[in-house]
Structure formats: C-alpha cells, structure tokens
C-alpha cells in the first residue's frame, strides 16, 4: 500500500509542474488523496509560478531586455529542477527559494 501512496504523490507532483491548469488538477487530485510528496511539489510549483510572475514584472519594467531574459532563464531552471525532483519521486527543494516556499505555503498539504 505504501507504493501506491508514493506513486500517487509522484503523479500529483509531476502533474503540478504542467502549467497552471496542471497545478489546479494536481491540487484537486491531492485533496482527495493527500500525500507528503504531492503536497511538497504543489508548494514548490506554486512558489515557482508566483516567482515567475514577479520576475516577469521586474524584467518588463527594468528597461533592459537582457535582464528580462536572465530572470526568465532563472525561473526556467528552477522549474526544470522541480520537475526533475518530481519525476524521481524525491522531495528536493529548489535552490535559494525552495525552503521558503515550503514555509510560506505550508497550508497546502
């Protein structure tokens, strides 16, 4: 039975990284079958989405296009690292901000 729970958490984690719609679907799936792994990745991806929006706004108003590209690339790297952790079924916090996301969004779970 533990394998099923782990698999469900992994599936929820992977789906959470597939755009905002995927995150919403994963959130709904998680609400009916809560797992620690699923909650972890829901919190990570929510943080990445919010960070991406903030970085997009900062890049847009910086007036220097290269800053926007660098910030976008940073958010993309965080997304890839989070997705890789979900694919491996591991709770790996993304660098720099992952721990904060776990604390700020601890209500998800």
PyMOL commands that place a pseudoatom at each C-alpha (Angstrom):
pseudoatom trace, name=CA, resn=UNK, resi=1, chain=A, elem=C, hetatm=0, pos=[0.000, 0.000, 0.000]
pseudoatom trace, name=CA, resn=UNK, resi=2, chain=A, elem=C, hetatm=0, pos=[2.908, 2.366, 0.652]
pseudoatom trace, name=CA, resn=UNK, resi=3, chain=A, elem=C, hetatm=0, pos=[3.950, 2.045, -3.002]
pseudoatom trace, name=CA, resn=UNK, resi=4, chain=A, elem=C, hetatm=0, pos=[0.525, 3.223, -4.165]
pseudoatom trace, name=CA, resn=UNK, resi=5, chain=A, elem=C, hetatm=0, pos=[0.704, 6.264, -1.907]
pseudoatom trace, name=CA, resn=UNK, resi=6, chain=A, elem=C, hetatm=0, pos=[4.199, 7.045, -3.168]
pseudoatom trace, name=CA, resn=UNK, resi=7, chain=A, elem=C, hetatm=0, pos=[3.099, 6.613, -6.781]
pseudoatom trace, name=CA, resn=UNK, resi=8, chain=A, elem=C, hetatm=0, pos=[0.102, 8.882, -6.232]
pseudoatom trace, name=CA, resn=UNK, resi=9, chain=A, elem=C, hetatm=0, pos=[2.293, 11.536, -4.687]
pseudoatom trace, name=CA, resn=UNK, resi=10, chain=A, elem=C, hetatm=0, pos=[4.721, 11.253, -7.583]
pseudoatom trace, name=CA, resn=UNK, resi=11, chain=A, elem=C, hetatm=0, pos=[1.925, 11.558, -10.145]
pseudoatom trace, name=CA, resn=UNK, resi=12, chain=A, elem=C, hetatm=0, pos=[0.498, 14.603, -8.375]
pseudoatom trace, name=CA, resn=UNK, resi=13, chain=A, elem=C, hetatm=0, pos=[3.978, 16.112, -8.213]
pseudoatom trace, name=CA, resn=UNK, resi=14, chain=A, elem=C, hetatm=0, pos=[4.579, 15.639, -11.931]
pseudoatom trace, name=CA, resn=UNK, resi=15, chain=A, elem=C, hetatm=0, pos=[1.163, 16.989, -12.943]
pseudoatom trace, name=CA, resn=UNK, resi=16, chain=A, elem=C, hetatm=0, pos=[1.689, 20.040, -10.704]
pseudoatom trace, name=CA, resn=UNK, resi=17, chain=A, elem=C, hetatm=0, pos=[4.579, 21.169, -12.926]
pseudoatom trace, name=CA, resn=UNK, resi=18, chain=A, elem=C, hetatm=0, pos=[2.469, 21.140, -16.105]
pseudoatom trace, name=CA, resn=UNK, resi=19, chain=A, elem=C, hetatm=0, pos=[1.278, 24.768, -16.272]
pseudoatom trace, name=CA, resn=UNK, resi=20, chain=A, elem=C, hetatm=0, pos=[-1.289, 26.463, -14.052]
pseudoatom trace, name=CA, resn=UNK, resi=21, chain=A, elem=C, hetatm=0, pos=[-4.009, 24.101, -15.267]
pseudoatom trace, name=CA, resn=UNK, resi=22, chain=A, elem=C, hetatm=0, pos=[-1.848, 21.111, -14.339]
pseudoatom trace, name=CA, resn=UNK, resi=23, chain=A, elem=C, hetatm=0, pos=[-1.257, 22.619, -10.904]
pseudoatom trace, name=CA, resn=UNK, resi=24, chain=A, elem=C, hetatm=0, pos=[-5.004, 23.041, -10.370]
pseudoatom trace, name=CA, resn=UNK, resi=25, chain=A, elem=C, hetatm=0, pos=[-5.672, 19.450, -11.486]
pseudoatom trace, name=CA, resn=UNK, resi=26, chain=A, elem=C, hetatm=0, pos=[-2.918, 18.187, -9.163]
pseudoatom trace, name=CA, resn=UNK, resi=27, chain=A, elem=C, hetatm=0, pos=[-4.343, 20.248, -6.293]
pseudoatom trace, name=CA, resn=UNK, resi=28, chain=A, elem=C, hetatm=0, pos=[-7.795, 18.720, -6.802]
pseudoatom trace, name=CA, resn=UNK, resi=29, chain=A, elem=C, hetatm=0, pos=[-6.314, 15.215, -7.055]
pseudoatom trace, name=CA, resn=UNK, resi=30, chain=A, elem=C, hetatm=0, pos=[-4.296, 15.855, -3.889]
pseudoatom trace, name=CA, resn=UNK, resi=31, chain=A, elem=C, hetatm=0, pos=[-7.339, 16.998, -1.926]
pseudoatom trace, name=CA, resn=UNK, resi=32, chain=A, elem=C, hetatm=0, pos=[-8.912, 13.544, -2.289]
pseudoatom trace, name=CA, resn=UNK, resi=33, chain=A, elem=C, hetatm=0, pos=[-5.677, 11.593, -1.678]
pseudoatom trace, name=CA, resn=UNK, resi=34, chain=A, elem=C, hetatm=0, pos=[-3.191, 13.614, 0.364]
pseudoatom trace, name=CA, resn=UNK, resi=35, chain=A, elem=C, hetatm=0, pos=[0.439, 12.602, 0.317]
pseudoatom trace, name=CA, resn=UNK, resi=36, chain=A, elem=C, hetatm=0, pos=[3.505, 14.306, 1.707]
pseudoatom trace, name=CA, resn=UNK, resi=37, chain=A, elem=C, hetatm=0, pos=[5.264, 14.130, -1.663]
pseudoatom trace, name=CA, resn=UNK, resi=38, chain=A, elem=C, hetatm=0, pos=[2.294, 15.604, -3.537]
pseudoatom trace, name=CA, resn=UNK, resi=39, chain=A, elem=C, hetatm=0, pos=[1.958, 18.480, -1.066]
pseudoatom trace, name=CA, resn=UNK, resi=40, chain=A, elem=C, hetatm=0, pos=[5.698, 19.169, -1.282]
pseudoatom trace, name=CA, resn=UNK, resi=41, chain=A, elem=C, hetatm=0, pos=[5.635, 19.563, -5.061]
pseudoatom trace, name=CA, resn=UNK, resi=42, chain=A, elem=C, hetatm=0, pos=[2.401, 21.576, -5.031]
pseudoatom trace, name=CA, resn=UNK, resi=43, chain=A, elem=C, hetatm=0, pos=[4.103, 24.078, -2.708]
pseudoatom trace, name=CA, resn=UNK, resi=44, chain=A, elem=C, hetatm=0, pos=[7.277, 24.169, -4.829]
pseudoatom trace, name=CA, resn=UNK, resi=45, chain=A, elem=C, hetatm=0, pos=[5.400, 24.789, -8.070]
pseudoatom trace, name=CA, resn=UNK, resi=46, chain=A, elem=C, hetatm=0, pos=[3.096, 27.404, -6.555]
pseudoatom trace, name=CA, resn=UNK, resi=47, chain=A, elem=C, hetatm=0, pos=[6.196, 29.276, -5.437]
pseudoatom trace, name=CA, resn=UNK, resi=48, chain=A, elem=C, hetatm=0, pos=[7.829, 28.922, -8.856]
pseudoatom trace, name=CA, resn=UNK, resi=49, chain=A, elem=C, hetatm=0, pos=[4.701, 30.276, -10.585]
pseudoatom trace, name=CA, resn=UNK, resi=50, chain=A, elem=C, hetatm=0, pos=[4.479, 33.280, -8.270]
pseudoatom trace, name=CA, resn=UNK, resi=51, chain=A, elem=C, hetatm=0, pos=[8.217, 33.907, -8.565]
pseudoatom trace, name=CA, resn=UNK, resi=52, chain=A, elem=C, hetatm=0, pos=[7.930, 33.686, -12.362]
pseudoatom trace, name=CA, resn=UNK, resi=53, chain=A, elem=C, hetatm=0, pos=[5.211, 36.338, -12.395]
pseudoatom trace, name=CA, resn=UNK, resi=54, chain=A, elem=C, hetatm=0, pos=[7.251, 38.637, -10.141]
pseudoatom trace, name=CA, resn=UNK, resi=55, chain=A, elem=C, hetatm=0, pos=[10.412, 38.141, -12.210]
pseudoatom trace, name=CA, resn=UNK, resi=56, chain=A, elem=C, hetatm=0, pos=[8.454, 38.805, -15.402]
pseudoatom trace, name=CA, resn=UNK, resi=57, chain=A, elem=C, hetatm=0, pos=[7.189, 42.092, -13.979]
pseudoatom trace, name=CA, resn=UNK, resi=58, chain=A, elem=C, hetatm=0, pos=[10.679, 43.083, -12.817]
pseudoatom trace, name=CA, resn=UNK, resi=59, chain=A, elem=C, hetatm=0, pos=[12.175, 42.162, -16.201]
pseudoatom trace, name=CA, resn=UNK, resi=60, chain=A, elem=C, hetatm=0, pos=[9.495, 44.087, -18.074]
pseudoatom trace, name=CA, resn=UNK, resi=61, chain=A, elem=C, hetatm=0, pos=[9.971, 47.268, -16.074]
pseudoatom trace, name=CA, resn=UNK, resi=62, chain=A, elem=C, hetatm=0, pos=[13.762, 47.092, -15.909]
pseudoatom trace, name=CA, resn=UNK, resi=63, chain=A, elem=C, hetatm=0, pos=[14.026, 48.650, -19.350]
pseudoatom trace, name=CA, resn=UNK, resi=64, chain=A, elem=C, hetatm=0, pos=[16.888, 46.323, -20.264]
pseudoatom trace, name=CA, resn=UNK, resi=65, chain=A, elem=C, hetatm=0, pos=[15.772, 43.332, -22.284]
pseudoatom trace, name=CA, resn=UNK, resi=66, chain=A, elem=C, hetatm=0, pos=[18.710, 41.127, -21.250]
pseudoatom trace, name=CA, resn=UNK, resi=67, chain=A, elem=C, hetatm=0, pos=[17.660, 41.376, -17.591]
pseudoatom trace, name=CA, resn=UNK, resi=68, chain=A, elem=C, hetatm=0, pos=[14.251, 40.000, -18.524]
pseudoatom trace, name=CA, resn=UNK, resi=69, chain=A, elem=C, hetatm=0, pos=[15.868, 37.092, -20.376]
pseudoatom trace, name=CA, resn=UNK, resi=70, chain=A, elem=C, hetatm=0, pos=[18.182, 36.294, -17.454]
pseudoatom trace, name=CA, resn=UNK, resi=71, chain=A, elem=C, hetatm=0, pos=[15.301, 36.326, -14.964]
pseudoatom trace, name=CA, resn=UNK, resi=72, chain=A, elem=C, hetatm=0, pos=[13.200, 34.162, -17.279]
pseudoatom trace, name=CA, resn=UNK, resi=73, chain=A, elem=C, hetatm=0, pos=[16.071, 31.667, -17.618]
pseudoatom trace, name=CA, resn=UNK, resi=74, chain=A, elem=C, hetatm=0, pos=[16.440, 31.563, -13.826]
pseudoatom trace, name=CA, resn=UNK, resi=75, chain=A, elem=C, hetatm=0, pos=[12.747, 30.718, -13.384]
pseudoatom trace, name=CA, resn=UNK, resi=76, chain=A, elem=C, hetatm=0, pos=[13.016, 28.072, -16.121]
pseudoatom trace, name=CA, resn=UNK, resi=77, chain=A, elem=C, hetatm=0, pos=[15.965, 26.417, -14.375]
pseudoatom trace, name=CA, resn=UNK, resi=78, chain=A, elem=C, hetatm=0, pos=[14.020, 26.314, -11.092]
pseudoatom trace, name=CA, resn=UNK, resi=79, chain=A, elem=C, hetatm=0, pos=[11.056, 24.756, -12.908]
pseudoatom trace, name=CA, resn=UNK, resi=80, chain=A, elem=C, hetatm=0, pos=[13.279, 22.091, -14.514]
pseudoatom trace, name=CA, resn=UNK, resi=81, chain=A, elem=C, hetatm=0, pos=[14.896, 21.250, -11.160]
pseudoatom trace, name=CA, resn=UNK, resi=82, chain=A, elem=C, hetatm=0, pos=[11.487, 20.939, -9.512]
pseudoatom trace, name=CA, resn=UNK, resi=83, chain=A, elem=C, hetatm=0, pos=[10.141, 18.751, -12.308]
pseudoatom trace, name=CA, resn=UNK, resi=84, chain=A, elem=C, hetatm=0, pos=[13.224, 16.510, -12.136]
pseudoatom trace, name=CA, resn=UNK, resi=85, chain=A, elem=C, hetatm=0, pos=[12.645, 16.016, -8.412]
pseudoatom trace, name=CA, resn=UNK, resi=86, chain=A, elem=C, hetatm=0, pos=[9.016, 15.085, -9.048]
pseudoatom trace, name=CA, resn=UNK, resi=87, chain=A, elem=C, hetatm=0, pos=[9.982, 12.659, -11.820]
pseudoatom trace, name=CA, resn=UNK, resi=88, chain=A, elem=C, hetatm=0, pos=[12.404, 10.966, -9.422]
pseudoatom trace, name=CA, resn=UNK, resi=89, chain=A, elem=C, hetatm=0, pos=[9.780, 10.874, -6.674]
pseudoatom trace, name=CA, resn=UNK, resi=90, chain=A, elem=C, hetatm=0, pos=[12.031, 12.885, -4.364]
pseudoatom trace, name=CA, resn=UNK, resi=91, chain=A, elem=C, hetatm=0, pos=[11.450, 15.876, -2.136]
pseudoatom trace, name=CA, resn=UNK, resi=92, chain=A, elem=C, hetatm=0, pos=[14.299, 18.080, -3.367]
pseudoatom trace, name=CA, resn=UNK, resi=93, chain=A, elem=C, hetatm=0, pos=[13.883, 21.757, -2.557]
pseudoatom trace, name=CA, resn=UNK, resi=94, chain=A, elem=C, hetatm=0, pos=[14.790, 24.031, -5.424]
pseudoatom trace, name=CA, resn=UNK, resi=95, chain=A, elem=C, hetatm=0, pos=[17.864, 26.184, -4.739]
pseudoatom trace, name=CA, resn=UNK, resi=96, chain=A, elem=C, hetatm=0, pos=[17.665, 29.520, -2.936]
pseudoatom trace, name=CA, resn=UNK, resi=97, chain=A, elem=C, hetatm=0, pos=[13.870, 29.768, -2.503]
pseudoatom trace, name=CA, resn=UNK, resi=98, chain=A, elem=C, hetatm=0, pos=[12.590, 26.187, -2.101]
pseudoatom trace, name=CA, resn=UNK, resi=99, chain=A, elem=C, hetatm=0, pos=[12.786, 26.210, 1.689]
pseudoatom trace, name=CA, resn=UNK, resi=100, chain=A, elem=C, hetatm=0, pos=[10.850, 29.488, 1.780]
pseudoatom trace, name=CA, resn=UNK, resi=101, chain=A, elem=C, hetatm=0, pos=[8.134, 28.074, -0.473]
pseudoatom trace, name=CA, resn=UNK, resi=102, chain=A, elem=C, hetatm=0, pos=[7.697, 25.134, 1.906]
pseudoatom trace, name=CA, resn=UNK, resi=103, chain=A, elem=C, hetatm=0, pos=[7.257, 27.524, 4.854]
pseudoatom trace, name=CA, resn=UNK, resi=104, chain=A, elem=C, hetatm=0, pos=[5.122, 30.149, 3.126]
pseudoatom trace, name=CA, resn=UNK, resi=105, chain=A, elem=C, hetatm=0, pos=[2.688, 27.652, 1.612]
pseudoatom trace, name=CA, resn=UNK, resi=106, chain=A, elem=C, hetatm=0, pos=[2.609, 25.102, 4.443]
pseudoatom trace, name=CA, resn=UNK, resi=107, chain=A, elem=C, hetatm=0, pos=[-1.201, 25.350, 4.426]
pseudoatom trace, name=CA, resn=UNK, resi=108, chain=A, elem=C, hetatm=0, pos=[-1.140, 23.193, 1.296]
pseudoatom trace, name=CA, resn=UNK, resi=109, chain=A, elem=C, hetatm=0, pos=[-0.900, 19.668, 2.483]
for i in range(1, 109): cmd.bond("trace and resi %d" % i, "trace and resi %d" % (i + 1))
show_as sticks, trace
zoom trace
